[in-house]
Every structure is written in C-alpha cells, then in structure tokens.
Amino acid sequence: MIQFFEKLQTMKPFVKIFTNESFQSFVIFPVVKARKEFGEYGTWIVEVAILQELYFYSYRFFLPKYFLTYQKDFELKIKLQFIQSYSSQNLKKTFYLNQILGQYKHANNQKKAQLKRLIQESFQQALKHKIIQNYCQIEFKNKKRKTQYIQIQDLNPLLIGQSNTIDFYERLLSGSNQRYF
C-alpha cells in the first residue's frame, strides 16, 4: 500500500506549460497521508490531496493512436512538431514547415515526398478527430506569392513543399470542456 501511494507522488507532472516567457509544471498528488485509526487492528485512513489546478483544469486532451505511434524518426519529428504547434496557447497555431523540411533538404526525393505526405496526413488526422478547424493559412517561401487560405482537405504535398508555415486553428467544442487529441 505504501509503495502504491509513493508511486502516486512520483508520477510525472500531468501538464507542463512552456512559453517563450515562462514554464509551469503541475503534479497531480502533492500530499498523501495514511494513518491507522482505533488501535492495532483498526482501519487505515488515507488522505490523498489532489492538486486544485487539476480539479479545476478544464482544458484536457487525449492523443489519438495516430499521434502516439511512429515507425521512422522523421515520422516522430513531424508528429512532435504538430503536437508542439497544437499545444501552444495562442488561438492561431503555427506549424513551421521549414524546421522539418530544412532538416531533410539533402535527402532524396522519395524521402522528401514521404515527409510531405506525413505532414498532410497529420493535418488530415487532426481534422478527422475534430480538433482543428477545416481551414488553414499558408505562407509561401516565395514572398511574391500572397498568403493563402485553404481548406485542410486541399492541403497537398505540392503546397507543403512551397510553404514556410501553415497557420491553423483549434476547434472549440461547444458543450464540453474536454477535447480529444
């Protein structure tokens, strides 16, 4: 029993918030107390304090399996980049294509095509799970081209290859504070 309650206190933080200006980390169970009542054969009373911020935390999310699995290192990098972009506190989320694609600029064309398809698939999966809105804004590498709004389903490898960033927007769920991601 003691080991179980010790494990509660040594769990990883349930949320970490990173911004350019700050860092916060919350543990779920900050206090665990156990005591025996009514003598040698009495019952045990266990008090477990739950972090107040967890109790009132109204912005929870769960990752679908798509974002939890990967087969190659570049697939992991793309999914982590998407998760990092999505978890920003800003309403407008920015996916930095140049950070991902720039790492593989000397790769063969087949690998570059795989990268672009995986980026496209990440956005398609997020749309399928209803966590993002159905449009995005693309900023092109060629500054002569104007920024363009498109629907997520129109996002394709050609557009991805021509772009620096994709700005997208979280879908706010009505009637529920929980989002599934």
HUDALIN-V150330 format. One record per run of one state. SS is the DSSP state (alpha for helix, beta for strand, coil for the rest). FROM is the first residue (numbers start at 1). TO is the last residue. If there is no record, write none. Layout:
BEGIN
((SS & FROM & TO) (SS & FROM & TO))
END
This chain:
BEGIN
((coil & 1 & 1) (alpha & 2 & 9) (coil & 10 & 14) (beta & 15 & 18) (coil & 19 & 22) (beta & 23 & 26) (coil & 27 & 30) (beta & 31 & 36) (coil & 37 & 43) (beta & 44 & 49) (coil & 50 & 51) (alpha & 52 & 55) (coil & 56 & 60) (beta & 61 & 62) (coil & 63 & 64) (alpha & 65 & 68) (coil & 69 & 72) (alpha & 73 & 86) (coil & 87 & 91) (beta & 92 & 96) (alpha & 97 & 103) (coil & 104 & 108) (alpha & 109 & 128) (coil & 129 & 131) (beta & 132 & 140) (coil & 141 & 147) (beta & 148 & 151) (alpha & 152 & 154) (coil & 155 & 156) (alpha & 157 & 161) (coil & 162 & 162) (beta & 163 & 170) (coil & 171 & 178) (beta & 179 & 180) (coil & 181 & 181))
END
